Amino acid sequence: MGKPIHVLSGPNLNLLGTREPEIYGRETLADVQARCEARAAALGHAIVFRQSNHEGQLIDWVQEARTEACALIINPAGYGHTSVALLDALKTLAIPIIECHLSNPAAREAFRRETYVSLAATGLVSGFGAASYELAVEAAAGLIGARASA
Ligand code: DQA
């Protein structure tokens, strides 16, 4: 097995399952992690799954992915809409970056319609609840496979 796919989740996603369940669903972050691990394993990949409420920690993990990951999936949560520093870190990566959201931010408040992360992302999955993460794993695996056979 090659390098793992890194999956990062930003602030408040540790509260998944109880935080605004009408928007984000009732599955916990542990449930989401289990989904990602199962889907990745079926596709022949390992997962490193992490969550932080701290911008600097997320940036450190993005930098780590430069050498330790074959692809990065990131749900930046609120930082997606605010963090130039996170965008700058993402721009240093040469691996595929999948931006992932449980909700569809484009259909919500105006301030959610743009994310800085999109400027660095290879692609975006949003609006499918916990399944967004699984779809992102599938997309990442597909991109890695395409690169390997190029
Ligand atoms: C979110 C959408 C963001 O706008 C919000 O700040 C979040 C979660 C999502 O997964 O739908 O915290 O990234």
Backbone and ligand atoms as CSV (ligand in chain L), in Angstrom:
chain,resi,resn,atom,element,x,y,z
A,1,MET,N,N,0.850,-1.208,0.000
A,1,MET,CA,C,0.000,0.000,0.000
A,1,MET,C,C,0.880,1.250,0.000
A,2,GLY,N,N,0.521,2.249,-0.790
A,2,GLY,CA,C,1.322,3.473,-0.869
A,2,GLY,C,C,1.010,4.418,0.284
A,3,LYS,N,N,1.307,5.682,0.072
A,3,LYS,CA,C,1.020,6.683,1.109
A,3,LYS,C,C,-0.488,6.796,1.323
A,4,PRO,N,N,-0.894,7.128,2.541
A,4,PRO,CA,C,-2.332,7.238,2.821
A,4,PRO,C,C,-2.962,8.518,2.256
A,5,ILE,N,N,-4.272,8.487,2.174
A,5,ILE,CA,C,-5.054,9.700,1.897
A,5,ILE,C,C,-5.277,10.397,3.243
A,6,HIS,N,N,-4.920,11.659,3.333
A,6,HIS,CA,C,-5.164,12.414,4.567
A,6,HIS,C,C,-6.523,13.118,4.485
A,7,VAL,N,N,-7.288,13.004,5.553
A,7,VAL,CA,C,-8.616,13.631,5.623
A,7,VAL,C,C,-8.628,14.588,6.807
A,8,LEU,N,N,-8.763,15.870,6.543
A,8,LEU,CA,C,-8.759,16.888,7.598
A,8,LEU,C,C,-10.141,17.529,7.738
A,9,SER,N,N,-10.559,17.717,8.973
A,9,SER,CA,C,-11.819,18.403,9.256
A,9,SER,C,C,-11.544,19.568,10.196
A,10,GLY,N,N,-12.170,20.697,9.908
A,10,GLY,CA,C,-11.914,21.926,10.645
A,10,GLY,C,C,-12.846,22.136,11.824
A,11,PRO,N,N,-12.941,23.394,12.264
A,11,PRO,CA,C,-13.576,23.714,13.537
A,11,PRO,C,C,-15.050,23.324,13.621
A,12,ASN,N,N,-15.403,22.868,14.802
A,12,ASN,CA,C,-16.777,22.508,15.193
A,12,ASN,C,C,-17.259,21.181,14.617
A,13,LEU,N,N,-16.449,20.582,13.772
A,13,LEU,CA,C,-16.877,19.293,13.205
A,13,LEU,C,C,-16.710,18.153,14.215
A,14,ASN,N,N,-15.993,18.416,15.338
A,14,ASN,CA,C,-15.971,17.436,16.428
A,14,ASN,C,C,-17.354,17.280,17.054
A,15,LEU,N,N,-18.221,18.265,16.820
A,15,LEU,CA,C,-19.572,18.226,17.406
A,15,LEU,C,C,-20.603,17.604,16.459
A,16,LEU,N,N,-20.114,17.040,15.374
A,16,LEU,CA,C,-21.027,16.451,14.388
A,16,LEU,C,C,-21.955,15.430,15.057
A,17,GLY,N,N,-23.220,15.477,14.676
A,17,GLY,CA,C,-24.211,14.583,15.283
A,17,GLY,C,C,-25.131,15.347,16.218
A,18,THR,N,N,-24.545,16.360,16.902
A,18,THR,CA,C,-25.374,17.178,17.796
A,18,THR,C,C,-25.430,18.631,17.340
A,19,ARG,N,N,-24.461,19.040,16.467
A,19,ARG,CA,C,-24.403,20.429,16.010
A,19,ARG,C,C,-25.355,20.618,14.817
A,20,GLU,N,N,-26.363,21.460,14.968
A,20,GLU,CA,C,-27.318,21.749,13.896
A,20,GLU,C,C,-27.603,20.500,13.037
A,21,PRO,N,N,-28.169,19.451,13.657
A,21,PRO,CA,C,-28.346,18.184,12.926
A,21,PRO,C,C,-29.245,18.322,11.693
A,22,GLU,N,N,-30.128,19.345,11.693
A,22,GLU,CA,C,-30.995,19.537,10.529
A,22,GLU,C,C,-30.171,19.947,9.304
A,23,ILE,N,N,-28.978,20.493,9.536
A,23,ILE,CA,C,-28.087,20.879,8.424
A,23,ILE,C,C,-27.014,19.818,8.198
A,24,TYR,N,N,-26.401,19.345,9.300
A,24,TYR,CA,C,-25.212,18.500,9.159
A,24,TYR,C,C,-25.476,17.013,9.414
A,25,GLY,N,N,-26.717,16.650,9.802
A,25,GLY,CA,C,-27.052,15.253,10.004
A,25,GLY,C,C,-26.770,14.766,11.415
A,26,ARG,N,N,-27.106,13.516,11.671
A,26,ARG,CA,C,-26.993,12.949,13.023
A,26,ARG,C,C,-25.806,12.014,13.177
A,27,GLU,N,N,-25.080,11.779,12.091
A,27,GLU,CA,C,-23.886,10.930,12.206
A,27,GLU,C,C,-22.762,11.717,12.883
A,28,THR,N,N,-21.996,11.012,13.710
A,28,THR,CA,C,-20.877,11.654,14.403
A,28,THR,C,C,-19.644,11.644,13.495
A,29,LEU,N,N,-18.604,12.364,13.942
A,29,LEU,CA,C,-17.365,12.372,13.165
A,29,LEU,C,C,-16.730,10.972,13.163
A,30,ALA,N,N,-16.918,10.227,14.264
A,30,ALA,CA,C,-16.416,8.843,14.302
A,30,ALA,C,C,-17.128,8.001,13.243
A,31,ASP,N,N,-18.428,8.239,13.057
A,31,ASP,CA,C,-19.166,7.524,11.992
A,31,ASP,C,C,-18.589,7.886,10.624
A,32,VAL,N,N,-18.305,9.166,10.419
A,32,VAL,CA,C,-17.750,9.617,9.137
A,32,VAL,C,C,-16.385,8.971,8.901
A,33,GLN,N,N,-15.580,8.922,9.967
A,33,GLN,CA,C,-14.261,8.293,9.855
A,33,GLN,C,C,-14.404,6.819,9.446
A,34,ALA,N,N,-15.346,6.120,10.083
A,34,ALA,CA,C,-15.545,4.698,9.748
A,34,ALA,C,C,-15.949,4.539,8.283
A,35,ARG,N,N,-16.822,5.416,7.805
A,35,ARG,CA,C,-17.228,5.380,6.386
A,35,ARG,C,C,-16.017,5.564,5.481
A,36,CYS,N,N,-15.194,6.562,5.801
A,36,CYS,CA,C,-14.012,6.857,4.972
A,36,CYS,C,C,-13.053,5.682,4.969
A,37,GLU,N,N,-12.817,5.107,6.142
A,37,GLU,CA,C,-11.866,3.992,6.235
A,37,GLU,C,C,-12.363,2.806,5.424
A,38,ALA,N,N,-13.658,2.520,5.528
A,38,ALA,CA,C,-14.204,1.363,4.800
A,38,ALA,C,C,-14.112,1.592,3.293
A,39,ARG,N,N,-14.466,2.786,2.851
A,39,ARG,CA,C,-14.441,3.060,1.412
A,39,ARG,C,C,-13.012,3.052,0.888
A,40,ALA,N,N,-12.114,3.634,1.655
A,40,ALA,CA,C,-10.710,3.664,1.230
A,40,ALA,C,C,-10.141,2.248,1.169
A,41,ALA,N,N,-10.433,1.443,2.187
A,41,ALA,CA,C,-9.909,0.065,2.213
A,41,ALA,C,C,-10.404,-0.697,0.993
A,42,ALA,N,N,-11.674,-0.517,0.645
A,42,ALA,CA,C,-12.234,-1.211,-0.524
A,42,ALA,C,C,-11.525,-0.793,-1.805
A,43,LEU,N,N,-10.968,0.411,-1.798
A,43,LEU,CA,C,-10.279,0.926,-2.991
A,43,LEU,C,C,-8.761,0.760,-2.885
A,44,GLY,N,N,-8.300,0.084,-1.815
A,44,GLY,CA,C,-6.876,-0.213,-1.679
A,44,GLY,C,C,-6.047,0.910,-1.085
A,45,HIS,N,N,-6.711,1.794,-0.315
A,45,HIS,CA,C,-5.988,2.918,0.287
A,45,HIS,C,C,-6.181,2.948,1.799
A,46,ALA,N,N,-5.202,3.521,2.486
A,46,ALA,CA,C,-5.317,3.780,3.927
A,46,ALA,C,C,-5.684,5.249,4.127
A,47,ILE,N,N,-6.202,5.529,5.311
A,47,ILE,CA,C,-6.682,6.880,5.639
A,47,ILE,C,C,-5.982,7.374,6.908
A,48,VAL,N,N,-5.600,8.645,6.919
A,48,VAL,CA,C,-5.248,9.330,8.171
A,48,VAL,C,C,-6.337,10.373,8.369
A,49,PHE,N,N,-7.097,10.258,9.458
A,49,PHE,CA,C,-8.299,11.073,9.652
A,49,PHE,C,C,-8.109,11.955,10.883
A,50,ARG,N,N,-8.178,13.281,10.718
A,50,ARG,CA,C,-7.912,14.200,11.829
A,50,ARG,C,C,-8.880,15.378,11.830
A,51,GLN,N,N,-9.136,15.905,13.031
A,51,GLN,CA,C,-9.986,17.102,13.158
A,51,GLN,C,C,-9.326,18.063,14.130
A,52,SER,N,N,-9.387,19.363,13.837
A,52,SER,CA,C,-8.925,20.363,14.792
A,52,SER,C,C,-9.794,21.609,14.724
A,53,ASN,N,N,-9.908,22.263,15.876
A,53,ASN,CA,C,-10.597,23.552,15.935
A,53,ASN,C,C,-9.632,24.714,15.721
A,54,HIS,N,N,-8.353,24.401,15.458
A,54,HIS,CA,C,-7.307,25.428,15.436
A,54,HIS,C,C,-6.690,25.578,14.043
A,55,GLU,N,N,-6.689,26.804,13.560
A,55,GLU,CA,C,-6.196,27.096,12.205
A,55,GLU,C,C,-4.740,26.654,12.030
A,56,GLY,N,N,-3.889,26.985,13.004
A,56,GLY,CA,C,-2.467,26.650,12.886
A,56,GLY,C,C,-2.231,25.150,12.829
A,57,GLN,N,N,-3.014,24.404,13.608
A,57,GLN,CA,C,-2.874,22.935,13.586
A,57,GLN,C,C,-3.246,22.399,12.200
A,58,LEU,N,N,-4.313,22.924,11.631
A,58,LEU,CA,C,-4.730,22.481,10.290
A,58,LEU,C,C,-3.636,22.788,9.267
A,59,ILE,N,N,-3.030,23.973,9.409
A,59,ILE,CA,C,-1.948,24.359,8.481
A,59,ILE,C,C,-0.747,23.419,8.654
A,60,ASP,N,N,-0.409,23.084,9.887
A,60,ASP,CA,C,0.692,22.127,10.118
A,60,ASP,C,C,0.387,20.793,9.444
A,61,TRP,N,N,-0.845,20.329,9.551
A,61,TRP,CA,C,-1.208,19.041,8.939
A,61,TRP,C,C,-1.203,19.130,7.403
A,62,VAL,N,N,-1.622,20.279,6.865
A,62,VAL,CA,C,-1.545,20.444,5.398
A,62,VAL,C,C,-0.077,20.366,4.968
A,63,GLN,N,N,0.792,21.034,5.712
A,63,GLN,CA,C,2.221,20.982,5.351
A,63,GLN,C,C,2.756,19.558,5.454
A,64,GLU,N,N,2.322,18.821,6.456
A,64,GLU,CA,C,2.753,17.427,6.613
A,64,GLU,C,C,2.344,16.590,5.394
A,65,ALA,N,N,1.183,16.902,4.860
A,65,ALA,CA,C,0.667,16.145,3.704
A,65,ALA,C,C,1.559,16.304,2.470
A,66,ARG,N,N,2.384,17.356,2.443
A,66,ARG,CA,C,3.305,17.547,1.302
A,66,ARG,C,C,4.147,16.298,1.054
A,67,THR,N,N,4.585,15.657,2.145
A,67,THR,CA,C,5.474,14.492,1.991
A,67,THR,C,C,4.832,13.181,2.418
A,68,GLU,N,N,3.745,13.246,3.215
A,68,GLU,CA,C,3.231,12.014,3.839
A,68,GLU,C,C,1.940,11.483,3.225
A,69,ALA,N,N,1.313,12.239,2.326
A,69,ALA,CA,C,0.006,11.826,1.793
A,69,ALA,C,C,0.057,11.676,0.275
A,70,CYS,N,N,-0.840,10.830,-0.239
A,70,CYS,CA,C,-0.959,10.731,-1.703
A,70,CYS,C,C,-2.076,11.642,-2.211
A,71,ALA,N,N,-2.955,12.072,-1.312
A,71,ALA,CA,C,-4.027,13.022,-1.657
A,71,ALA,C,C,-4.538,13.617,-0.347
A,72,LEU,N,N,-5.146,14.792,-0.438
A,72,LEU,CA,C,-5.683,15.458,0.755
A,72,LEU,C,C,-7.157,15.782,0.541
A,73,ILE,N,N,-7.970,15.321,1.495
A,73,ILE,CA,C,-9.381,15.717,1.538
A,73,ILE,C,C,-9.520,16.682,2.704
A,74,ILE,N,N,-10.121,17.831,2.465
A,74,ILE,CA,C,-10.251,18.802,3.566
A,74,ILE,C,C,-11.649,19.399,3.611
A,75,ASN,N,N,-12.275,19.263,4.790
A,75,ASN,CA,C,-13.468,20.050,5.088
A,75,ASN,C,C,-12.992,21.178,6.003
A,76,PRO,N,N,-12.748,22.351,5.436
A,76,PRO,CA,C,-12.164,23.435,6.229
A,76,PRO,C,C,-13.161,24.073,7.185
A,77,ALA,N,N,-14.444,23.688,7.062
A,77,ALA,CA,C,-15.512,24.286,7.867
A,77,ALA,C,C,-15.429,25.818,7.757
A,78,GLY,N,N,-15.628,26.530,8.851
A,78,GLY,CA,C,-15.661,27.998,8.784
A,78,GLY,C,C,-14.385,28.613,8.233
A,79,TYR,N,N,-13.238,27.960,8.452
A,79,TYR,CA,C,-11.971,28.530,7.965
A,79,TYR,C,C,-11.905,28.601,6.442
A,80,GLY,N,N,-12.691,27.788,5.777
A,80,GLY,CA,C,-12.708,27.864,4.317
A,80,GLY,C,C,-13.113,29.242,3.825
A,81,HIS,N,N,-13.985,29.887,4.598
A,81,HIS,CA,C,-14.515,31.192,4.191
A,81,HIS,C,C,-13.642,32.353,4.655
A,82,THR,N,N,-12.630,32.062,5.480
A,82,THR,CA,C,-11.872,33.160,6.097
A,82,THR,C,C,-10.356,33.071,5.958
A,83,SER,N,N,-9.814,31.872,5.737
A,83,SER,CA,C,-8.377,31.703,5.987
A,83,SER,C,C,-7.500,31.755,4.727
A,84,VAL,N,N,-6.885,32.897,4.512
A,84,VAL,CA,C,-5.884,33.027,3.451
A,84,VAL,C,C,-4.679,32.148,3.773
A,85,ALA,N,N,-4.348,32.037,5.074
A,85,ALA,CA,C,-3.182,31.232,5.474
A,85,ALA,C,C,-3.377,29.763,5.115
A,86,LEU,N,N,-4.600,29.260,5.279
A,86,LEU,CA,C,-4.882,27.868,4.899
A,86,LEU,C,C,-4.759,27.702,3.386
A,87,LEU,N,N,-5.284,28.659,2.643
A,87,LEU,CA,C,-5.122,28.626,1.168
A,87,LEU,C,C,-3.642,28.607,0.796
A,88,ASP,N,N,-2.858,29.464,1.413
A,88,ASP,CA,C,-1.422,29.528,1.092
A,88,ASP,C,C,-0.752,28.183,1.342
A,89,ALA,N,N,-1.120,27.529,2.449
A,89,ALA,CA,C,-0.547,26.205,2.751
A,89,ALA,C,C,-0.972,25.197,1.693
A,90,LEU,N,N,-2.244,25.209,1.329
A,90,LEU,CA,C,-2.748,24.251,0.329
A,90,LEU,C,C,-2.050,24.430,-1.013
A,91,LYS,N,N,-1.718,25.674,-1.331
A,91,LYS,CA,C,-1.072,25.946,-2.623
A,91,LYS,C,C,0.328,25.344,-2.715
A,92,THR,N,N,0.891,24.922,-1.577
A,92,THR,CA,C,2.233,24.320,-1.627
A,92,THR,C,C,2.181,22.825,-1.965
A,93,LEU,N,N,0.979,22.258,-2.029
A,93,LEU,CA,C,0.864,20.811,-2.265
A,93,LEU,C,C,0.889,20.495,-3.758
A,94,ALA,N,N,1.533,19.365,-4.080
A,94,ALA,CA,C,1.547,18.905,-5.474
A,94,ALA,C,C,0.588,17.724,-5.667
A,95,ILE,N,N,-0.058,17.272,-4.599
A,95,ILE,CA,C,-0.985,16.127,-4.663
A,95,ILE,C,C,-2.419,16.631,-4.880
A,96,PRO,N,N,-3.335,15.726,-5.297
A,96,PRO,CA,C,-4.736,16.157,-5.447
A,96,PRO,C,C,-5.336,16.627,-4.125
A,97,ILE,N,N,-6.132,17.691,-4.196
A,97,ILE,CA,C,-6.831,18.249,-3.024
A,97,ILE,C,C,-8.324,18.217,-3.321
A,98,ILE,N,N,-9.074,17.528,-2.452
A,98,ILE,CA,C,-10.530,17.502,-2.610
A,98,ILE,C,C,-11.139,18.314,-1.473
A,99,GLU,N,N,-11.856,19.365,-1.808
A,99,GLU,CA,C,-12.593,20.133,-0.800
A,99,GLU,C,C,-13.925,19.427,-0.554
A,100,CYS,N,N,-14.311,19.322,0.701
A,100,CYS,CA,C,-15.480,18.522,1.056
A,100,CYS,C,C,-16.339,19.277,2.066
A,101,HIS,N,N,-17.638,19.313,1.817
A,101,HIS,CA,C,-18.580,19.901,2.775
A,101,HIS,C,C,-19.790,18.988,2.932
A,102,LEU,N,N,-20.280,18.875,4.145
A,102,LEU,CA,C,-21.494,18.089,4.393
A,102,LEU,C,C,-22.705,18.770,3.776
A,103,SER,N,N,-22.836,20.064,4.035
A,103,SER,CA,C,-23.941,20.846,3.473
A,103,SER,C,C,-23.521,21.379,2.100
A,104,ASN,N,N,-24.423,22.088,1.466
A,104,ASN,CA,C,-24.088,22.764,0.209
A,104,ASN,C,C,-23.967,24.256,0.504
A,105,PRO,N,N,-22.752,24.728,0.825
A,105,PRO,CA,C,-22.603,26.130,1.234
A,105,PRO,C,C,-23.109,27.119,0.187
A,106,ALA,N,N,-23.088,26.738,-1.081
A,106,ALA,CA,C,-23.531,27.652,-2.146
A,106,ALA,C,C,-25.023,27.943,-2.059
A,107,ALA,N,N,-25.768,27.091,-1.349
A,107,ALA,CA,C,-27.214,27.273,-1.225
A,107,ALA,C,C,-27.586,27.887,0.124
A,108,ARG,N,N,-26.577,28.383,0.862
A,108,ARG,CA,C,-26.837,28.918,2.205
A,108,ARG,C,C,-26.566,30.430,2.232
A,109,GLU,N,N,-26.150,30.942,3.384
A,109,GLU,CA,C,-25.922,32.388,3.506
A,109,GLU,C,C,-24.860,32.847,2.503
A,110,ALA,N,N,-24.963,34.120,2.105
A,110,ALA,CA,C,-24.049,34.662,1.086
A,110,ALA,C,C,-22.579,34.495,1.492
A,111,PHE,N,N,-22.273,34.650,2.788
A,111,PHE,CA,C,-20.863,34.574,3.198
A,111,PHE,C,C,-20.273,33.179,3.061
A,112,ARG,N,N,-21.135,32.165,2.862
A,112,ARG,CA,C,-20.623,30.797,2.671
A,112,ARG,C,C,-20.417,30.472,1.199
A,113,ARG,N,N,-20.825,31.359,0.314
A,113,ARG,CA,C,-20.813,31.010,-1.120
A,113,ARG,C,C,-19.426,30.950,-1.713
A,114,GLU,N,N,-18.458,31.560,-1.045
A,114,GLU,CA,C,-17.080,31.480,-1.552
A,114,GLU,C,C,-16.202,30.854,-0.494
A,115,THR,N,N,-15.292,29.999,-0.933
A,115,THR,CA,C,-14.262,29.525,-0.007
A,115,THR,C,C,-12.908,29.748,-0.653
A,116,TYR,N,N,-11.967,30.170,0.168
A,116,TYR,CA,C,-10.588,30.327,-0.307
A,116,TYR,C,C,-10.027,28.985,-0.743
A,117,VAL,N,N,-10.443,27.916,-0.048
A,117,VAL,CA,C,-9.916,26.578,-0.336
A,117,VAL,C,C,-10.187,26.186,-1.788
A,118,SER,N,N,-11.314,26.611,-2.327
A,118,SER,CA,C,-11.656,26.252,-3.715
A,118,SER,C,C,-10.602,26.720,-4.704
A,119,LEU,N,N,-9.890,27.794,-4.357
A,119,LEU,CA,C,-8.859,28.312,-5.271
A,119,LEU,C,C,-7.689,27.349,-5.418
A,120,ALA,N,N,-7.531,26.446,-4.438
A,120,ALA,CA,C,-6.415,25.489,-4.495
A,120,ALA,C,C,-6.890,24.061,-4.768
A,121,ALA,N,N,-8.231,23.843,-4.696
A,121,ALA,CA,C,-8.748,22.472,-4.767
A,121,ALA,C,C,-8.777,21.940,-6.194
A,122,THR,N,N,-8.499,20.645,-6.312
A,122,THR,CA,C,-8.664,19.961,-7.588
A,122,THR,C,C,-10.155,19.844,-7.900
A,123,GLY,N,N,-10.953,19.563,-6.888
A,123,GLY,CA,C,-12.400,19.438,-7.054
A,123,GLY,C,C,-13.104,19.587,-5.729
A,124,LEU,N,N,-14.429,19.628,-5.783
A,124,LEU,CA,C,-15.261,19.935,-4.612
A,124,LEU,C,C,-16.431,18.964,-4.543
A,125,VAL,N,N,-16.672,18.405,-3.341
A,125,VAL,CA,C,-17.865,17.582,-3.103
A,125,VAL,C,C,-18.634,18.235,-1.974
A,126,SER,N,N,-19.901,18.573,-2.190
A,126,SER,CA,C,-20.670,19.205,-1.115
A,126,SER,C,C,-22.136,18.858,-1.225
A,127,GLY,N,N,-22.795,18.840,-0.061
A,127,GLY,CA,C,-24.245,18.729,-0.056
A,127,GLY,C,C,-24.797,17.339,0.166
A,128,PHE,N,N,-23.934,16.343,0.377
A,128,PHE,CA,C,-24.420,14.968,0.498
A,128,PHE,C,C,-24.315,14.427,1.917
A,129,GLY,N,N,-24.188,15.332,2.895
A,129,GLY,CA,C,-24.053,14.887,4.278
A,129,GLY,C,C,-22.768,14.071,4.449
A,130,ALA,N,N,-22.828,13.070,5.325
A,130,ALA,CA,C,-21.634,12.243,5.587
A,130,ALA,C,C,-21.129,11.584,4.306
A,131,ALA,N,N,-22.033,11.324,3.382
A,131,ALA,CA,C,-21.624,10.694,2.112
A,131,ALA,C,C,-20.677,11.587,1.307
A,132,SER,N,N,-20.671,12.902,1.562
A,132,SER,CA,C,-19.722,13.786,0.856
A,132,SER,C,C,-18.288,13.305,1.074
A,133,TYR,N,N,-18.000,12.881,2.320
A,133,TYR,CA,C,-16.637,12.416,2.628
A,133,TYR,C,C,-16.315,11.144,1.835
A,134,GLU,N,N,-17.275,10.223,1.784
A,134,GLU,CA,C,-17.042,8.967,1.043
A,134,GLU,C,C,-16.838,9.246,-0.434
A,135,LEU,N,N,-17.647,10.149,-0.973
A,135,LEU,CA,C,-17.500,10.514,-2.386
A,135,LEU,C,C,-16.146,11.172,-2.624
A,136,ALA,N,N,-15.689,11.944,-1.644
A,136,ALA,CA,C,-14.371,12.577,-1.764
A,136,ALA,C,C,-13.264,11.518,-1.764
A,137,VAL,N,N,-13.427,10.473,-0.943
A,137,VAL,CA,C,-12.440,9.375,-0.932
A,137,VAL,C,C,-12.419,8.706,-2.312
A,138,GLU,N,N,-13.608,8.472,-2.862
A,138,GLU,CA,C,-13.671,7.864,-4.206
A,138,GLU,C,C,-12.978,8.746,-5.235
A,139,ALA,N,N,-13.252,10.044,-5.168
A,139,ALA,CA,C,-12.642,10.987,-6.122
A,139,ALA,C,C,-11.131,10.996,-5.971
A,140,ALA,N,N,-10.660,11.015,-4.720
A,140,ALA,CA,C,-9.214,11.030,-4.478
A,140,ALA,C,C,-8.582,9.758,-5.030
A,141,ALA,N,N,-9.207,8.610,-4.749
A,141,ALA,CA,C,-8.653,7.332,-5.231
A,141,ALA,C,C,-8.599,7.321,-6.755
A,142,GLY,N,N,-9.633,7.868,-7.377
A,142,GLY,CA,C,-9.643,7.922,-8.839
A,142,GLY,C,C,-8.525,8.788,-9.380
A,143,LEU,N,N,-8.296,9.925,-8.751
A,143,LEU,CA,C,-7.223,10.828,-9.201
A,143,LEU,C,C,-5.843,10.211,-8.995
A,144,ILE,N,N,-5.670,9.509,-7.875
A,144,ILE,CA,C,-4.379,8.861,-7.603
A,144,ILE,C,C,-4.137,7.780,-8.653
A,145,GLY,N,N,-5.187,6.988,-8.941
A,145,GLY,CA,C,-5.060,5.920,-9.940
A,145,GLY,C,C,-4.724,6.485,-11.309
A,146,ALA,N,N,-5.363,7.599,-11.659
A,146,ALA,CA,C,-5.120,8.225,-12.964
A,146,ALA,C,C,-3.688,8.726,-13.050
A,147,ARG,N,N,-3.183,9.276,-11.944
A,147,ARG,CA,C,-1.790,9.764,-11.933
A,147,ARG,C,C,-0.813,8.610,-12.088
A,148,ALA,N,N,-1.122,7.491,-11.357
A,148,ALA,CA,C,-0.202,6.353,-11.368
A,148,ALA,C,C,-0.089,5.739,-12.755
A,149,SER,N,N,-1.193,5.783,-13.528
A,149,SER,CA,C,-1.156,5.153,-14.842
A,149,SER,C,C,-0.820,6.132,-15.957
A,150,ALA,N,N,-0.531,7.408,-15.578
A,150,ALA,CA,C,-0.214,8.413,-16.615
A,150,ALA,C,C,1.221,8.265,-17.125
L,1,DQA,C1,C,-19.285,23.107,6.345
L,1,DQA,C2,C,-19.925,24.351,5.749
L,1,DQA,C3,C,-19.307,25.616,6.333
L,1,DQA,O1,O,-19.918,26.772,5.758
L,1,DQA,C4,C,-19.491,25.642,7.829
L,1,DQA,O2,O,-18.812,26.763,8.374
L,1,DQA,C5,C,-19.083,24.392,8.505
L,1,DQA,C6,C,-19.352,23.109,7.859
L,1,DQA,C7,C,-19.956,21.819,5.840
L,1,DQA,O3,O,-19.373,20.746,6.014
L,1,DQA,O4,O,-21.074,21.868,5.329
L,1,DQA,O5,O,-18.603,24.410,9.625
L,1,DQA,O6,O,-17.919,23.056,5.931
